[in-house]
Amino acid sequence: MEHKVGIIMNGVTGRMGTNQHLMRSIAEIIKQGGVKLDNGDTIMPDPVLVGRNEAKLKALSKRSGVAKYTTDLDSVMNDDQYSVYFDAQTTGRRAEAVKQAVKAGKHIYCEKPVAVDTATALELHEICKEAGVKNGVVQDKLWLPGLRKLQRLIENGFFGEILSVRGEFGYWVFEGQSIPAQRPSWNYRKEDDGGIIVDMLCHWRYVLDNIFGKVKAVSCLGATHIKERVDEQGKPYKCTADDAAYATFELEGGVIAQFNSSWTVRVRRDDLLTVQVDGTKGSAVAGLRECYIQHYGNTPKPVWNPDIAQPIEFYEGWSKVPEQEPMDNAFKVQWELFLKHIVTDSPFPWDMMEGAKGVQLAEKGLESWEQRAWLDIPEL
């Protein structure tokens, strides 16, 4: 039996909506013949692309093979053949569209941050709960192959007692004067809900909560390192949002986590995101896909002596974690889990409340920066 699931995909002409959610997730699920269930049934997505620019939608329809598209959101909201509403718009547009979708009886799946403030995020959680609609929030990094390998190491007791977690994320985003920027200009305008604290602390919340321990407190320093950039029309604009964040988190169990997030850093590490975990029995460094480990027995014993060339080749003491199972695109994996949740009612814990926790941590990060203080993270 084939279970067709109609999906309103709003905001898919944007970078994330196009690349991760449409081309690498929904289009690939359709291409593979749907999501296979244990009983032999299949779930087949039936998407309609929604946006404000008809020319972009037409081009995206041709590129993706998804025939249906519209600029009239109301028309598909009122169409019973679509049971799921997905939102990948800019953050400021999300809450009202989600409220409209819930009122129309749609199940909700949306990008993060789910809202511009914690109060609105909690309101979305409540209205979904009251309406009885299923809901989920994109928390893609939980399914990155590198982080999944880290989780397996934790499950197998590789680290002993985990002491600390250090994350380095980011790359140089060109200003746009001579080389075009590779991120949209709204990211660097606070008035358009931009800023790396709002963007990335939502990610670090679910990564830390789900893999290492619940976040208890945060100390965060933000910065706007690049003061002026050039937008998509070639016009200079003033940067009003933070483009770098330097945050420390206290986790349950005494683990200390530090994450540097920056769009003004040049990469000299294994990947755009690296997460190092140090424990009493071993350490690991994970990138987006690969993970390297060093056991206690393979740990070198350095001695500080700046007067001679370093005799230890530190990279040589690490072993690559082998590929023990195939791992698909992280966004696609979560989409498949959400579709199963819709059709079979299988568990899907990454709901609007989890999204609200991410918004809360971002808010507390901004408050910490403003107050230059450690702040506790209360239970929502």
DOZA-46617 format. One line per 3 residues: number of its first residue (from 1); for each residue x, y, z of N, C-alpha, C. Coordinates in steps of 0.2 Angstrom, whole numbers, m for minus. Layout:
NUM) X:Y:Z:X:Y:Z:X:Y:Z; ...
This chain:
1) 4:m6:0:0:0:0:4:6:0; 2:11:m4:6:18:m4:2:23:0; 5:26:4:2:32:8:5:38:5
4) 1:42:2:3:48:m1:2:54:4; 7:58:5:7:63:10:8:70:6; 3:74:6:4:80:3:7:85:7
7) 13:89:5:17:93:9:17:100:5; 15:105:9:16:112:7:23:114:9; 27:116:4:34:117:5:35:125:4
10) 35:129:9:35:136:9:42:139:10; 44:143:6:51:146:6:56:142:3; 55:137:m1:60:133:m4:64:136:m9
13) 63:142:m11:67:145:m16:74:148:m12; 74:148:m6:80:150:m2:85:145:m2; 91:146:0:97:142:0:96:135:3
16) 94:135:9:92:129:13:86:125:11; 81:129:9:75:126:6:76:122:0; 80:125:m5:82:122:m11:86:116:m10
19) 92:117:m7:97:112:m7:96:106:m3; 95:108:4:94:103:8:87:99:9; 82:103:9:75:101:10:72:98:3
22) 73:102:m2:70:99:m8:74:95:m12; 80:97:m15:84:93:m19:87:87:m16; 90:88:m10:93:82:m6:89:78:m2
25) 83:80:m1:78:76:4:72:74:0; 67:79:m1:61:76:m4:61:74:m11; 65:77:m15:66:75:m22:70:68:m22
28) 74:67:m18:78:61:m17:73:55:m14; 69:57:m10:64:52:m7:60:50:m13; 57:54:m17:53:53:m22:57:48:m27
31) 63:50:m29:67:46:m34:68:39:m31; 69:38:m25:71:31:m22:64:27:m22; 58:30:m23:52:26:m23:49:27:m16
34) 50:32:m13:47:33:m6:50:31:0; 47:31:6:50:28:12:47:22:13; 51:17:14:49:10:14:47:8:22
37) 41:5:23:40:4:30:41:m4:31; 41:m6:38:43:m13:39:38:m18:37; 31:m15:36:26:m20:34:25:m20:26
40) 30:m17:23:30:m17:15:27:m11:12; 23:m7:16:20:m1:13:25:4:12; 23:9:8:27:15:6:24:21:7
43) 28:26:10:26:33:10:29:37:5; 24:40:1:26:44:m5:25:52:m4; 30:56:m3:28:63:m3:25:66:m9
46) 20:70:m8:17:74:m14:18:81:m13; 23:84:m14:24:91:m13:21:96:m18; 20:102:m15:19:108:m19:24:114:m17
49) 27:117:m21:32:122:m20:28:129:m19; 30:132:m14:27:139:m12:32:144:m11; 31:150:m14:35:156:m13:32:162:m16
52) 36:167:m16:34:174:m18:36:176:m25; 41:172:m28:43:173:m35:42:168:m39; 37:169:m44:35:164:m48:40:161:m53
55) 44:166:m55:50:164:m60:55:159:m56; 56:160:m50:61:156:m46:57:149:m45; 51:149:m44:47:143:m43:47:139:m49
58) 46:142:m54:46:138:m61:52:135:m62; 58:139:m61:64:136:m62:66:130:m58; 64:131:m51:65:126:m46:61:120:m48
61) 55:121:m50:50:115:m52:54:111:m58; 56:114:m63:60:111:m68:66:107:m66; 70:110:m61:76:107:m59:75:101:m54
64) 69:101:m50:68:96:m45:64:91:m48; 60:92:m53:55:87:m55:48:87:m52; 48:92:m47:41:93:m43:37:98:m48
67) 31:95:m50:27:99:m55:23:104:m52; 21:104:m46:16:108:m43:20:114:m40; 18:120:m41:20:126:m38:15:132:m38
70) 15:136:m33:11:142:m33:13:147:m28; 11:153:m30:13:159:m26:7:161:m21; 1:157:m21:m5:158:m18:m5:153:m12
73) m2:155:m6:m1:151:0:m8:149:2; m13:154:2:m20:152:5:m23:147:1; m22:146:m5:m26:141:m9:m24:134:m7
76) m17:133:m6:m15:126:m4:m16:125:4; m16:130:8:m18:130:15:m25:127:16; m30:129:11:m37:127:11:m38:120:7
79) m33:117:5:m33:111:1:m32:105:5; m37:101:6:m37:95:10:m32:90:8; m29:90:1:m25:85:m1:m18:86:2
82) m17:92:5:m10:93:9:m11:93:16; m8:88:19:m9:87:27:m3:90:31; 2:92:27:8:94:31:10:101:28
85) 12:105:33:15:112:31:22:112:33; 27:113:28:34:114:30:36:121:28; 40:124:33:42:131:33:49:132:33
88) 52:135:27:59:137:27:60:144:25; 55:148:27:56:155:26:61:158:31; 62:165:30:66:168:35:62:168:41
91) 66:169:47:63:167:54:58:172:55; 58:178:53:53:183:55:46:181:52; 46:178:47:39:176:43:36:169:46
94) 40:166:50:38:159:51:32:158:56; 32:162:61:27:161:66:20:162:64; 19:167:60:12:168:57:10:163:52
97) 14:161:48:13:155:43:11:149:47; 15:147:52:14:141:56:7:142:59; 5:147:62:m1:148:65:m7:147:60
100) m6:150:54:m11:149:49:m12:142:47; m6:138:47:m7:131:45:m10:127:50; m8:128:57:m12:125:62:m19:126:62
103) m21:132:61:m28:134:60:m32:130:55; m28:128:50:m30:124:44:m30:117:45; m27:115:51:m27:108:53:m21:104:50
106) m16:108:48:m10:104:45:m5:102:50; m2:97:49:4:95:53:10:99:51; 14:101:56:19:106:55:26:103:56
109) 30:105:51:37:103:51:41:110:49; 46:112:52:49:119:51:56:119:52; 59:124:49:66:125:50:67:129:57
112) 73:129:59:75:133:65:79:139:63; 78:144:67:75:145:74:67:145:72; 63:142:76:56:142:75:53:149:76
115) 56:153:80:53:160:81:58:165:83; 57:171:83:62:176:85:63:177:92; 58:174:96:59:174:103:56:168:107
118) 58:167:113:55:161:116:48:161:118; 45:167:119:38:167:121:34:165:114; 36:167:109:32:165:102:33:158:101
121) 40:155:102:41:148:101:37:144:105; 36:146:112:32:142:116:24:143:114; 22:148:112:15:149:109:14:144:103
124) 19:144:99:18:139:93:17:132:96; 21:130:101:21:123:104:14:122:107; 11:127:110:5:127:114:m1:126:109
127) m1:130:103:m6:130:98:m6:123:95; 0:120:93:0:114:90:m2:108:95; m1:109:101:m3:104:106:m11:104:107
130) m14:110:107:m21:111:108:m25:109:102; m22:110:96:m25:108:90:m24:100:88; m19:97:92:m18:90:91:m15:88:84
133) m11:93:82:m7:92:76:0:89:77; 2:85:73:9:83:74:14:88:72; 20:89:75:24:94:74:31:92:75
136) 36:95:71:43:94:71:47:100:69; 53:100:72:58:105:70:64:102:67; 67:105:62:73:102:59:79:103:64
139) 82:97:66:88:97:70:93:92:67; 95:94:61:99:90:56:105:88:59; 109:91:63:116:89:65:116:83:69
142) 110:81:72:110:75:75:111:69:71; 110:70:64:111:64:59:117:65:55; 122:70:57:128:70:53:132:64:54
145) 135:61:49:139:55:51:144:55:56; 148:61:56:153:62:61:150:62:68; 144:65:69:142:66:76:138:59:78
148) 136:56:73:133:49:75:138:44:77; 144:45:74:150:41:76:152:43:83; 152:49:85:153:51:92:148:48:97
151) 142:48:95:136:45:99:138:38:100; 140:34:95:141:27:96:147:26:101; 152:30:100:158:30:105:156:31:112
154) 151:36:113:149:37:120:145:31:122; 140:28:118:136:22:120:141:16:122; 146:16:119:151:10:120:156:12:126
157) 155:17:129:160:19:134:167:21:133; 168:23:126:175:24:124:178:29:128; 175:35:130:178:41:133:179:40:140
160) 176:35:144:177:35:151:172:40:153; 175:45:158:171:50:160:172:56:155; 167:59:152:168:65:148:169:71:152
163) 175:74:150:177:80:154:175:87:150; 176:87:143:175:93:140:173:92:132; 169:97:129:168:97:122:170:103:119
166) 173:103:114:175:109:110:173:109:103; 169:114:101:167:114:94:170:121:91; 172:120:85:174:125:80:170:125:74
169) 166:130:73:162:130:67:163:137:63; 163:137:57:162:143:53:168:143:47; 168:148:43:172:149:38:172:156:36
172) 176:158:31:176:165:29:170:167:24; 165:171:26:160:173:21:162:180:18; 163:179:11:166:185:8:161:191:8
175) 164:197:9:160:203:10:156:205:4; 158:203:m2:154:205:m8:157:210:m12; 162:213:m10:165:219:m14:168:216:m21
178) 173:212:m21:176:209:m27:174:202:m28; 172:198:m22:170:191:m23:163:191:m20; 158:188:m24:151:188:m21:151:184:m14
181) 146:186:m10:145:183:m3:142:176:m5; 143:171:m1:140:164:m1:135:163:4; 133:169:7:127:168:12:123:175:11
184) 116:174:12:112:180:10:113:186:15; 112:192:12:113:198:16:109:199:23; 103:196:23:99:197:29:102:194:35
187) 107:189:34:110:186:40:114:191:44; 116:196:41:120:201:44:117:208:46; 110:207:46:106:213:48:101:211:54
190) 102:214:60:98:212:65:91:214:64; 90:219:61:83:221:59:79:216:55; 83:211:52:80:206:48:80:199:51
193) 82:199:58:82:193:62:89:189:60; 94:193:58:100:190:57:104:189:63; 110:186:62:115:185:68:117:178:69
196) 123:177:70:126:170:71:124:167:78; 122:171:83:120:169:89:113:166:89; 109:169:86:102:167:84:102:161:80
199) 106:161:75:107:155:70:110:149:74; 116:149:77:120:144:78:118:141:85; 117:145:90:115:143:97:109:138:97
202) 105:139:92:99:134:92:102:127:90; 107:127:86:110:121:84:114:118:90; 118:122:93:122:119:99:117:117:104
205) 111:119:105:107:117:111:105:110:110; 103:108:104:100:101:103:106:96:102; 112:99:99:118:94:99:120:93:106
208) 121:98:111:123:97:118:118:93:122; 111:95:121:106:91:125:105:84:123; 106:82:117:105:76:115:111:71:115
211) 117:74:115:123:69:114:127:70:121; 127:75:124:132:76:129:129:78:136; 123:81:136:120:83:143:116:89:142
214) 111:90:146:107:96:146:111:102:148; 110:108:144:113:114:145:110:117:151; 115:119:156:112:122:163:114:129:163
217) 119:132:159:121:139:160:125:140:154; 125:147:152:129:149:146:133:156:148; 138:157:145:142:163:145:144:164:137
220) 142:170:134:143:171:127:145:178:126; 150:178:121:152:185:119:151:185:111; 148:190:109:147:191:102:151:196:99
223) 151:197:92:155:202:89:153:203:82; 153:209:80:152:211:73:158:213:70; 162:208:68:169:210:65:169:213:59
226) 165:212:54:165:215:48:159:220:48; 161:226:47:156:232:48:151:233:42; 154:232:36:150:233:30:151:228:25
229) 146:226:22:145:221:17:142:223:11; 141:219:5:138:221:m1:132:216:m2; 126:219:m3:120:214:m4:120:211:m11
232) 114:208:m12:113:204:m18:112:209:m24; 110:215:m23:110:220:m28:116:224:m30; 121:222:m26:128:226:m27:128:232:m23
235) 124:233:m18:123:239:m14:127:238:m7; 131:242:m5:134:242:2:129:243:7; 129:239:13:125:240:18:129:239:25
238) 126:242:30:129:242:37:127:235:40; 132:232:43:131:225:46:129:227:54; 123:225:56:120:227:62:120:220:67
241) 121:215:64:120:208:68:127:205:69; 128:201:74:134:198:76:136:193:70; 142:193:68:145:188:64:150:183:67
244) 151:183:73:155:178:77:152:178:84; 152:172:87:150:171:94:155:166:97; 157:168:103:162:164:107:158:162:114
247) 156:155:114:151:153:120:154:147:124; 153:148:130:154:142:135:148:140:138; 147:133:139:141:130:142:143:126:147
250) 139:126:153:140:121:158:134:116:157; 136:110:157:131:104:156:130:100:162; 124:97:162:123:92:168:128:87:168
253) 130:85:174:135:80:175:142:84:175; 143:90:175:149:94:175:153:94:169; 151:92:163:154:93:157:154:101:155
256) 160:103:153:161:110:150:161:110:143; 157:114:139:157:114:132:159:121:130; 163:121:125:165:128:122:163:127:114
259) 160:132:111:159:132:104:160:139:101; 165:140:97:166:146:93:163:145:86; 159:150:85:155:151:79:157:157:75
262) 159:157:69:161:163:65:160:162:58; 158:168:55:158:169:48:164:173:46; 169:174:50:175:178:49:181:174:51
265) 181:168:49:187:164:51:189:160:45; 196:159:44:198:155:39:200:148:42; 198:143:38:198:136:41:205:133:40
268) 208:131:46:213:126:46:212:121:51; 207:117:49:205:111:53:203:106:49; 200:100:51:198:95:47:192:96:43
271) 187:101:45:181:102:42:178:109:44; 172:111:41:169:117:43:166:117:50; 165:111:52:163:110:59:167:104:62
274) 170:105:68:174:100:71:172:100:78; 171:94:81:169:94:88:174:89:92; 178:91:96:182:87:100:180:86:107
277) 180:79:109:177:77:115:183:74:119; 185:76:125:190:73:129:187:70:135; 190:64:136:187:60:142:193:57:145
280) 192:54:151:197:51:155:201:45:152; 197:42:147:200:36:144:202:37:136; 199:42:134:201:43:127:198:50:124
283) 200:52:118:197:58:115:195:56:108; 191:61:105:189:60:98:188:67:95; 189:67:88:187:73:85:183:72:79
286) 177:74:79:172:73:73:171:79:69; 171:78:62:169:83:57:162:81:55; 160:84:49:154:83:47:153:75:45
289) 158:72:43:157:65:41:162:60:44; 168:62:45:173:58:48:174:59:56; 177:54:59:178:54:66:185:51:67
292) 189:54:71:196:51:73:196:51:81; 199:45:83:200:44:90:207:43:92; 208:44:99:215:43:102:213:40:109
295) 215:33:110:214:30:116:219:32:121; 218:31:127:223:33:133:229:29:131; 229:23:129:235:20:128:239:22:122
298) 236:26:117:240:29:112:241:37:113; 240:39:119:241:46:120:249:48:121; 252:52:117:259:54:118:260:58:124
301) 266:58:126:268:62:132:273:68:130; 270:73:129:274:79:126:277:82:132; 283:85:131:287:89:136:288:96:132
304) 286:102:136:287:108:134:294:110:133; 296:112:126:303:114:125:303:118:118; 302:124:119:302:128:113:308:129:109
307) 314:127:112:320:128:109:322:122:104; 318:117:103:319:112:98:313:111:94; 314:108:88:308:107:84:304:101:87
310) 297:102:86:293:97:90:294:90:87; 296:86:92:298:79:90:291:74:88; 286:76:91:280:72:90:275:74:85
313) 274:70:80:269:71:75:262:70:78; 258:75:80:252:74:84:247:70:80; 246:72:74:241:69:70:242:61:69
316) 248:59:70:249:52:69:246:47:74; 245:50:80:242:46:85:235:45:85; 232:47:80:224:46:79:222:41:74
319) 217:37:76:214:32:71:207:34:69; 206:33:62:200:35:59:195:29:61; 189:32:63:183:27:64:181:24:58
322) 180:18:57:178:15:50:171:16:49; 169:16:43:162:16:40:159:9:42; 155:9:47:152:3:49:145:2:46
325) 142:7:43:135:7:41:134:13:36; 130:12:31:129:18:27:125:24:30; 127:30:29:124:35:32:121:40:27
328) 115:42:27:112:46:22:112:54:24; 110:58:19:110:65:21:106:66:27; 109:70:31:106:72:38:99:74:38
331) 97:79:33:91:82:32:86:77:30; 88:73:25:84:67:22:82:62:27; 87:60:32:85:55:37:80:58:41
334) 80:64:43:75:67:48:68:68:44; 68:70:38:62:70:34:59:63:34; 63:58:33:60:51:33:57:49:40
337) 60:51:45:58:50:52:51:53:53; 51:60:50:45:64:51:39:61:47; 40:59:41:35:56:37:32:49:40
340) 37:45:43:35:39:47:30:41:53; 32:47:56:28:49:62:21:51:60; 21:54:54:14:56:51:10:50:50
343) 13:45:47:9:40:44:8:34:49; 13:33:53:13:27:58:12:29:65; 13:35:66:13:38:73:19:35:77
346) 25:34:74:31:32:77:34:38:81; 38:37:86:40:42:90:44:47:86; 43:54:88:47:59:85:48:65:90
349) 53:64:94:54:69:100:56:76:98; 58:77:92:61:83:90:55:88:88; 51:90:93:45:94:92:46:102:93
352) 41:105:93:41:112:94:44:114:101; 43:110:106:46:112:112:54:112:112; 56:107:108:63:106:107:66:112:103
355) 62:115:98:64:121:95:64:127:99; 59:127:104:59:133:109:65:133:113; 67:127:115:73:127:119:79:130:115
358) 80:129:109:85:132:105:84:139:105; 78:142:104:77:149:104:79:152:111; 77:148:116:79:151:123:86:151:124
361) 90:147:121:97:147:122:100:153:119; 98:154:112:100:160:109:98:166:112; 92:167:115:91:173:119:95:174:125
364) 96:168:128:101:169:134:108:171:132; 110:168:126:117:170:124:117:177:122; 112:180:119:112:187:118:112:191:125
367) 108:189:129:107:192:136:114:192:139; 118:186:139:124:185:142:129:190:139; 129:191:133:133:196:129:132:203:132
370) 126:205:132:124:211:134:126:213:141; 125:208:146:126:209:153:133:207:155; 137:204:150:144:201:151:144:197:158
373) 139:192:158:138:188:163:136:180:162; 138:176:166:135:169:166:127:169:167; 123:165:163:116:165:164:114:158:165
376) 110:156:170:107:150:170:101:149:165; 100:143:163:95:141:158:89:137:162; 84:141:163:78:138:167:75:133:162
379) 71:128:166:67:123:162:61:127:159; 59:125:153:54:128:150:47:124:151
